[in-house]
Amino acid sequence: MKAVLVNCTLKASPEPSNTGDLAGVVLDELRDRGISVQEFRLADLTIDHGVVTQGGDGDEWPRVHDAIADAEILVVATPTWVGRPSSYAQQMLERLDAMISETRSDGQPLAYGKVAGVVVTGNEDGAHHVISEISGGLVDIGFTIPGQAWTYWNRGPGPGPEFSDTSEGHEWSEDTGRTMARHLSEVAGALSGLRG
């Protein structure tokens, strides 16, 4: 099986991504289960705005789209900003919206039979809200969200250290991330017969 990570950090490479660090726990568990992983950091790409699969000249979204279309598992990772998903996460959902009208040879929506999960980091509360927003959008597009297919880390309200600056709370977040990966791979395997 194949998995795709879409990292919606606001930080372009080579700047370290706390969100990417926590998502890495999920990806490592997926790899341990024999699943190949492809990663995209949207801040590194030129992504047009809109609800289309193919944008203008130089639009790099089709690379991401094609990888997601070819995979069984999608992992979306986003920081929390002012209690909401990052702007890249919203842009990703808008571009994925075009998948609703894309169908496979059997007439089913392109995302049908694929699973997705969410990773959230941030220094403020609201992780469950962000998970709900991303998950709700992905379900609307056609993805299946297994139970407990998410993990998060935050410091609660106010400023504080970032994920990579402290070990506080890591054990729970990382255990939850490994559980998330197991649930994604198991449900993706169960749904594999639904994909044309």
TAFEN-V630264 format. One record per run of one state. SS is the DSSP state (alpha for helix, beta for strand, coil for the rest). FROM is the first residue (numbers start at 1). LEN is the number of residues. If there is no record, write none. Layout:
BEGIN
SS FROM LEN
SS FROM LEN
END
This chain:
BEGIN
coil 1 1
beta 2 6
coil 8 10
alpha 18 15
coil 33 3
beta 36 6
alpha 42 3
coil 45 16
alpha 61 10
coil 71 2
beta 73 9
coil 82 2
beta 84 2
coil 86 1
alpha 87 15
coil 102 1
beta 103 1
coil 104 5
beta 109 1
coil 110 5
beta 115 8
coil 123 4
alpha 127 15
coil 142 2
beta 144 1
coil 145 5
beta 150 5
coil 155 8
alpha 163 3
coil 166 4
alpha 170 25
coil 195 2
END
